[in-house]
Amino acid sequence: QPSRAVMALCELGHTDLDQAGSAELPIAYDKVVVKIFEGDQHGAEFKKLNPARQVPVLVDGDFVLAESHSILRYLAESRALPDHWYPKDLRKRARVDEYLDWHHTHLREGVHTYLIKKTLYPVFGIDVSEDEFNSLRKILQVSLKYMEDKLSKHKYLCGDQISIADLSAFCEIIDTKLLPDVDISKYVLIVDWMDIMLAIPAIKKVHAGLLSQIEGSMKNMKAKL
């Protein structure tokens, strides 16, 4: 998820989202695939870039930066991207930072941690108690209510224009579609917002692989019914 958010911002770059059909003006970048399940992140070269051995990592000349939200902020500033991504207005920027600081211990915990424990832990024979799953479900529901409340006030999470907060949130919440026991349809404002986000070609492009995986999962579920 964090890597997809960074890639989405690079793909969108200077594109004018207020003008339908406007030409895409991405940030020039080279994508380097780190094969997590093959242990690439534990190699000596990658460890030099990020001792925490996590992705994404940005290498900009002689400058190396980890942590997706730090990278999103850095790109918005260093590449002079349209102001709506990370506003210069102090109060608008504070709203974006407020969401980003909240994200990792709430929505990401409720989606990513739940997904990992639900799908990968069984592969490695790691047991997770139902109480732990219930705790993660509660975190997710609280997070969804928080987002629904924000979207009741604005078109996007932090205002009437898209920001890096929306990229981070969308790239996380779309993973709920891989969880058959999670249904977010009652959060109608979130569902509408997700449709708006996915209608942006660059975001759809970044999620092409995941969308294919989701489609395959849905077909498998229907086949079992």
C-alpha atoms as one frame of an Amber mdcrd trajectory, in Angstrom:
protein
   0.000   0.000   0.000   2.547   2.724   0.933   4.496   2.043  -2.260   1.333
   2.361  -4.344   0.594   5.754  -2.788   4.057   7.038  -3.727   3.787   5.633
  -7.250   0.344   7.199  -7.670   1.701  10.642  -6.784   4.584  10.171  -9.226
   2.165   9.144 -11.968  -0.143  12.088 -11.268   2.602  14.666 -10.781   1.574
  17.983 -12.339  -1.609  16.650 -13.982  -4.486  19.137 -13.766  -7.226  17.043
 -12.173  -9.720  19.908 -12.410  -9.683  19.670 -16.198 -11.336  16.510 -17.503
  -9.222  14.790 -20.125  -6.162  16.939 -19.444  -2.797  15.447 -20.378  -1.041
  13.460 -17.677   2.159  15.113 -16.481   3.909  12.577 -14.261   7.103  12.979
 -12.277   9.977  11.177 -14.002  11.004   8.187 -11.909  12.511   4.723 -12.166
  10.670   1.955 -10.353  12.844  -0.681  -8.715  10.965  -3.793  -7.619  11.938
  -5.161  -4.215  10.770  -8.768  -3.929   9.636  -8.846  -0.324   8.647 -12.511
  -0.276  12.046 -13.456  -1.663  13.818 -11.453   1.033  15.331  -8.682  -1.110
  14.794  -6.225   1.748  17.250  -8.174   3.899  20.109  -7.829   1.432  23.136
  -5.711   2.288  22.520  -3.161  -0.467  18.926  -2.508   0.534  19.828  -2.352
   4.213  22.212   0.504   3.384  19.253   2.419   1.951  16.879   1.638   4.796
  18.124  -0.107   7.949  14.459  -0.738   8.845  14.311  -2.949   5.715  10.922
  -1.667   4.620   9.534  -0.235   1.398   9.116   2.264  -0.109  12.465   4.008
  -0.282  13.168   7.078  -2.406  16.619   7.706  -3.867  16.885  11.245  -5.228
  20.480  11.788  -6.279  22.554  11.449  -3.122  19.480  11.807  -0.898  17.779
   8.681   0.453  14.414   8.813   2.204  12.182   6.132   3.711   8.608   6.210
   5.083   5.833   6.767   2.553   4.317   9.863   4.144   7.706  11.558   4.364
   8.295  10.673   0.708   4.891  12.053  -0.332   5.578  15.329   1.474   9.082
  15.552   0.016   7.909  14.964  -3.553   5.108  17.507  -3.252   7.582  20.146
  -2.073  10.720  19.280  -4.048   8.882  18.895  -7.357   6.667  21.952  -6.767
   3.515  19.921  -7.361   0.096  21.604  -7.447  -0.659  23.103  -4.053  -3.675
  20.898  -3.336  -1.455  17.851  -2.783   0.228  19.360   0.279  -1.060  22.915
   0.794   1.197  25.768   1.810  -1.636  27.306   3.814  -0.745  26.384   7.401
  -4.217  25.260   8.460  -4.912  23.260   5.304  -1.524  21.575   5.614  -2.207
  20.806   9.269  -5.382  18.954   8.241  -3.398  16.795   5.828  -0.741  16.122
   8.480  -3.478  15.325  10.989  -4.763  12.546   8.759  -1.301  11.206   7.876
  -0.279  11.024  11.546  -3.534   9.197  12.367  -3.363   6.769   9.448  -0.728
   4.229  10.506  -2.145   3.424  13.937  -5.761   3.351  12.792  -6.753   2.607
   9.189  -3.511   0.790   8.348  -3.724  -1.255  11.530  -7.335  -2.142  10.774
  -6.720  -3.104   7.139  -3.100  -4.147   6.581  -2.522  -5.930   9.886  -5.874
  -7.690   9.564  -5.097  -8.724   5.975  -1.650 -10.076   6.878  -2.926 -12.060
   9.846  -5.928 -13.349   7.919  -4.127 -14.423   4.747  -0.392 -14.874   5.396
  -0.201 -16.098   8.981  -2.024 -19.374   8.165   0.531 -20.045   5.392   3.306
 -19.960   7.990   1.299 -21.884  10.562   0.877 -18.911  12.879  -2.318 -18.950
  14.915  -4.322 -15.799  15.582  -7.025 -15.803  18.231 -10.563 -14.711  17.455
 -10.193 -12.060  20.154  -7.301 -10.549  18.210  -9.322 -10.543  14.996 -12.231
  -8.914  16.821  -9.890  -6.216  18.114  -8.652  -5.491  14.578 -12.223  -5.432
  13.242 -13.090  -2.866  15.903 -10.127  -0.689  14.895 -11.258  -0.900  11.275
 -14.859   0.039  12.069 -13.757   3.007  14.192 -11.455   4.095  11.358 -14.217
   3.837   8.759 -16.560   5.926  10.899 -13.828   8.561  11.250 -13.363   8.707
   7.481 -17.099   8.746   6.805 -17.413  11.741   9.120 -14.632  13.573   7.288
 -16.248  12.885   3.923 -19.572  14.238   5.187 -17.918  17.663   5.298 -15.874
  17.649   2.077 -15.501  15.873  -1.251 -12.092  14.593  -0.142 -10.684  13.706
   3.267  -9.100  17.060   4.043 -11.055  19.480   1.897 -12.666  19.969  -1.478
  -9.488  19.090  -3.373  -7.522  15.865  -3.436  -4.397  15.662  -1.272  -1.687
  13.156  -0.422  -3.929  12.082   2.470  -6.435  10.717  -0.050  -3.730   8.756
  -1.852  -2.527   7.148   1.361  -6.052   6.321   2.507  -7.293   4.978  -0.819
  -4.292   2.724  -1.365  -5.005   1.211   2.046  -8.763   0.886   2.056  -8.998
  -0.735  -1.367  -7.296  -3.773   0.184 -10.523  -4.474   2.095 -11.798  -5.936
  -1.177  -9.416  -8.836  -0.583 -11.162  -9.629   2.707 -14.416 -11.553   2.125
 -15.521 -11.035   5.733 -15.199  -7.238   5.544 -18.084  -5.270   4.036 -17.760
  -1.482   3.839 -20.856  -0.919   1.673 -22.784   0.765   4.499 -20.233   3.577
   4.457 -21.770   5.157   1.388 -19.613   8.287   1.396 -16.447   6.190   1.488
 -17.744   4.024  -1.370 -18.543   7.132  -3.451 -15.122   8.623  -2.662 -13.417
   5.373  -3.693 -15.257   5.500  -7.027 -14.030   9.071  -7.561 -10.459   8.060
  -6.763 -10.504   4.973  -8.971 -11.874   7.014 -11.882  -8.523   8.837 -12.019
  -6.541   6.979 -14.735  -3.162   7.193 -12.981  -4.575   5.695  -9.788  -6.282
   2.922 -11.721  -2.999   2.219 -13.533  -1.051   1.852 -10.287  -3.688  -0.544
  -8.954  -4.031  -2.649 -12.116  -2.382  -5.695 -10.559  -4.403  -5.457  -7.362
  -7.665  -4.942  -9.259  -6.938  -8.101 -11.245  -6.295  -9.952  -7.986  -9.562
  -8.636  -6.525 -11.475  -9.737  -9.618  -9.971 -13.211  -9.325 -10.895 -13.416
  -5.637 -14.486 -12.414  -6.384 -14.775 -15.078  -9.090 -13.487 -17.707  -6.668
 -16.014 -16.647  -4.036 -18.876 -16.813  -6.551 -17.730 -20.258  -7.682 -17.990
 -21.512  -4.101 -21.550 -20.229  -3.651
